[in-house]
Amino acid sequence: MPTVGVKRDLLFKALGRTYTDEEFDELCFEFGLELDEITSEKEIISREQGDSKASGASDIVLYKIDVPANRYDLLCLEGLVRGLKVFKNKLEAPRYRRVSPANGEPQRLIITKETAAVRPYAVAAVLRNITFTQERYDSFIELQEKLHQNICRKRSLVAIGTHDLDTISGPFTYTAKPPGDICFKPLNQTKEYTATQLMSLYKTDSHLRHYLHIIEDKPVYPVIYDSNGVVLSMPPIINGDHSKIALKTKNVFVECTATDLTKAKIVLDMMVTMFSEYCAQPFTVEEAEVVYPDGKTCKYPELAYRKEKLSSEFINRKVGINESTEKIAQLLTRMCLLSQVTGIGDEIEVEIPPTRSDVIHACDIMEDAAMAYGFNNIPRTTPRTYTVANQFPLNKLTELLRQDLAAAGFTEALNFALCSQEDIADKLGKKIADTRAVHISNPKTAEFQVARTTLLPGLLKTVAANRKMPLPLKLFEISDVVLKDETKDVGARNSRRFCAVYYNKSPGFEVIHGLLDRTMQLLEVKPARSTGYHIQAADDSTFFPGRCAEIFVSGKSVGRLGVLHPDVISRFELTMPCSALEMDLEPFLGHTAETTLTHDVPMQEAIKHKFPTQDGSSQAPSSQPASTKTVFGDMSTPAGLKALNDFLADKSYMEGFVASQADTAVFDAIPSAPEPTLCHLRRWYNHIKTFQRERASLPSAKSQFVLPATPPSLTNNTSDDDEDIDLFGSDDEAESAEAARIKEQRLAEYAAKKSKKPALVAKSSILLDVKPWDDETDMGKLEECVRSVCMDGLLWGQSKLVPVGYGIKKLQIGCVVEDDKVGTDLLEETITAFEEYVQSVDVAAFNKI
């Protein structure tokens, strides 16, 4: 959201009253804005550049206000004050008028055909007899910059030029010339430059260098001349110094050149409507005439008012209120949308001014009505559409696979979705044109040029960054790649892939093949050529010839596996063999049985909806439940249903936070679907109905909510002599208390027993190669030094002397360590401290126990 900075005192003076910070914050919220920060120019400079730079800065309080991105009319103090005054009923929305000049001859802007190659459109207008103060002038310049950064898209769509009309003479010509033919004195410069020299000059300018790319590679540059050949501007870069405006300027010529005519009209309307209140005739703008290359003539600004009609019922229904047609018309008028009741039913006619280009649909008008009504004043209601959330099937499959692949001994990696062209093409032995890669139009670094089309480069770069880790390295990643797809509306699609690599002294193809078999087992795909999966030999430049296979599932290719080509390995700065597997996961999803719910589902349709059961049929609630008696009352009576509805008002389930057997038991006790008036019960009922297929697997109930149809005690006490006996006597209560005591005692004993059980300790077996300096080193003393290393979690094992060459032997000694207490780095550092005997220590083998 754009942020507008305004001086607090100036704002309050324009509003006609003073607010506290809290009051103004509340006013902004009511109007749909947000008071983001209360600061000062000195505080901003001090925060960004240090206290020394802020010594002479102003202490005037500034309000930083966040404005919606499409509300261009609120980007300056004038528009903000105007909108707030109309909102508070202190001012009627002004009527903007386009007028003809007093002499009857409007200023003309003639567009030549040469502009078609760069910026073909232009519009213009005149602010006549305007009065500037320093604050108004600053606001005028700041609005141009805000519009340039917002709707103008950093001047790429529209560029604004403002000129002192008294220093130039029309008609004006908008044309395009080679840069060497354009020569003028630019704004705030002391001499003339050619356009070519200006492009070089501004390459180091912190502000203008961001706009040079728009035209610098064009054969011709746009330029505007007056009738005397004076350059007004070279859009979208810089204005001429000759026509610059100042505080004494009385007549302003505003021109906008553009690649988008609609945006140009909006920008011109914003500039002139915001500052026309300072003209001798407030809210009037003098027209200008634009002549196009084909001879067509248009007058600007358009300042077009348009009318829309909509019903108050639409607004009431969408917002969730119940107001009269007259009241809604008043609310819209407060938002600068002059509205009147037409008298035809509940129809309202809304007039949209030229300052409200953000209103393009009836929903925009409805939003303004809601804003004027007050979001906090809208009553809370229970939605009439009930939906049941489910995990996205592709993500659910991904999560399940991740857990099992980690259990298979592979470590998950997560890499960037963007990479360089070299990563997915040259390094893999492929051509970039064959990869179907989506390219970034303006990449900031060579590392992020394209969206990845394969997960393999990311894993290989991860292996390269961890080459010093103990071998083997077994990594996997399950993530998306991006591929071009002309059938999609955006021209590309995401595809979920699974990739794994095995890096060791031997290729380990059997490990990767075993991982494929395990993955297919998890996906419940059997090895079969027609209905299951199989692999067959394939040629791929990424893999070693004769060591590559293609994976087929139901006759469709889903991926490849094999031993990587030595050239590929060396390009990723690796030195050992590597096997890899990559395949597409989406073919394994099949067709889901999810029911898509649309907006505003009628309640009667929700009642008729049937949910599938385990045998594929539809199961409706039982018409003759075993019992309708519950702790809330009889579910066949309105009183019982109301009690249950009140109980579920702030609960999703009968117990805890997941569905259980308690929910299904109460569900079965309800004879038929509840009435829509029992909204909480209806929500719970529709939700529990979706658990019919897996109700047997739900957790057991902790409490009994459904009571027997006939209490057993009534059948055992029929004698008249037993009238004084408590039918629900204390014997049962005593037994229940005793059972609860025994249960708690057993749970405590189990917890105590479990706490004494030793925790599982992760251990590793390490084989170390300890090399001496030469053949004269006392190997017995060397071994004695090694075994003298004592640590908590370290146990030394057997050792032997292994010949190395030239009579030199190395000590090979094994040990078992607890992973949390002892690491290989610590062992190596401690042993190499015996410098008299030990030259180096290497890890020969490392295995988890």
Secondary structure, 3 states (H helix, E strand, C coil): CCEEEEEHHHHHHHHCCCCCHHHHHHHHHHCCCEEEEEEEHHHHHHHHHCHHHHCCCCCCEEEEEECCCCCHHHCCHHHHHHHHHHHCCCCCCCCCEEECCCCCCCEEEEECHHHHHCCCEEEEEEECCECCCHHHHHHHHHHHHHHHHCCCCCCCCEEEEEEEHHHCCCCEEEEEECHHHCEECECCCCCCEEHHHHHHHHHHCCCHHHCHHHCCCCCCEEEEECCCCCEEEECCCEEECCCCCCCCCCCEEEEEEECCHHHHHHHHHHHHHHHHHHECCCCEEEEEEEECCCCCEEEECCCCCEEEEEEHHHHHHHHCCCCCHHHHHHHHHHCCCEEEECCCCCEEEEEECCCCCCCCCHHHHHHHHHHHHCHHHCCCCCCCCCCCCCCCHHHHHHHHHHHHHHHCCCEECCCCCEECHHHHCHHHCCCHHHCCCCECCCCCCCCCCEECCCCHHHHHHHHHHCCCCCCCEEEEEEEEEEEECCCCCCCEEEEEEEEEEEECCCCCHHHHHHHHHHHHHHCCCCECCCCCEEEEECCCCCEEEEEEEEEEECCEEEEEEEEECHHHHHHCCCCCCEEEEEEECHHHCCCCCCCCCCCCCCHHHHHHCCCECCCCCECCCCCCCCCCEECCEECCCHHHHHHHHHHHHHCCCCCCCCCCHHHHHHHHHCCCCCCCCCHHHHHHHHHHHCCCCCHHHCCCCCCCCECCCCCHHHHCCCCHHHCCCCCCCHHHHHHHHHHHHHHHHHHHHHHHHHHHCCCCCCEEEEEEEEEECCCCCCHHHHHHHHHCCCCCCEEEEEEEEEEEECCEEEEEEEEEEECCCCCHHHHHHHHCCCCCCEEEEEEEEEEEC
